[in-house]
Every structure is written in C-alpha cells, then in structure tokens.
Amino acid sequence: MAVSPKNKRVMVTLLKEISEYIANLAQEEQRTVSNLCSKIITDYVNNRKKKEGE
C-alpha cells in the first residue's frame, strides 16, 4: 500500500505482549493496528504540545 507524500512510514519494534494487546484494542475499535498506533502517537504529541504551550 502506497503512502501519501504528506505522510511518512516508520517501523516500530514492540514487545510481543504489547503488540498483541494493541491488536486486540484495534479489533475492538474496528481499526487497523497501524491506524490505532497512529492515533495513539498523534494524541500523545498533541497533549505534549498543549503542555508546552501552557
């Protein structure tokens, strides 16, 4: 699957236990693992930016 020019693909290595947990969460939310990871990271970055702006 191609990645749009405005995005960047990254590789992440996770503990198997964490990977399985994320896969279960993604399934519960009807998301792909990649999409859930993207959301988690985006939310984290946005929260950090808010804290830095305070």
N, C-alpha and C positions, 0 to 999 in steps of 0.2 A: 504494500500500500504506500502510495506516494505521500510525502509530507509537503504541505503547502510552503511556499517561500517565506511566509511570515512566522513559521514555526521552526523549532529545532528538535530533532530526535536525540534522546540521551539514553544511555544504558545504565541501569542501576542493579547492583547485586544486593540481595536481601537474604536474611536467614530464611530457611525453608519454612519454619513455623510462622514467621511474619508474612511471607508470601502466600501461604495457604489461608491465613486469616484474612488478608486483603482480598483474595479471590472469593472467599465466602461473603465478605461485605459487598463486594462489587455485584455478585449474583443477587443478593438481597435487594440491592438498589437498582437492579436491571441495568448495570453499566458494565463496560469492559474494565479489566484491571488497569489498563493504560489510562482510561478516562478517569477512573477513581483516583489514581495516583496523581494525575494532572490537577484534579480538583483539590486534593489534599495539599499539594505543594503550592498551588495558587492561593488557597485560603491562608496558608502559613505565611507566605510572602506578603499578602495584603495586610494581615494582622501585624506583622513586623513593621511595615511601612507606617501604619496608623500609630504604633507605639513610638516610632522615631519622630513622628510629626507632633507629638504631644508636648 
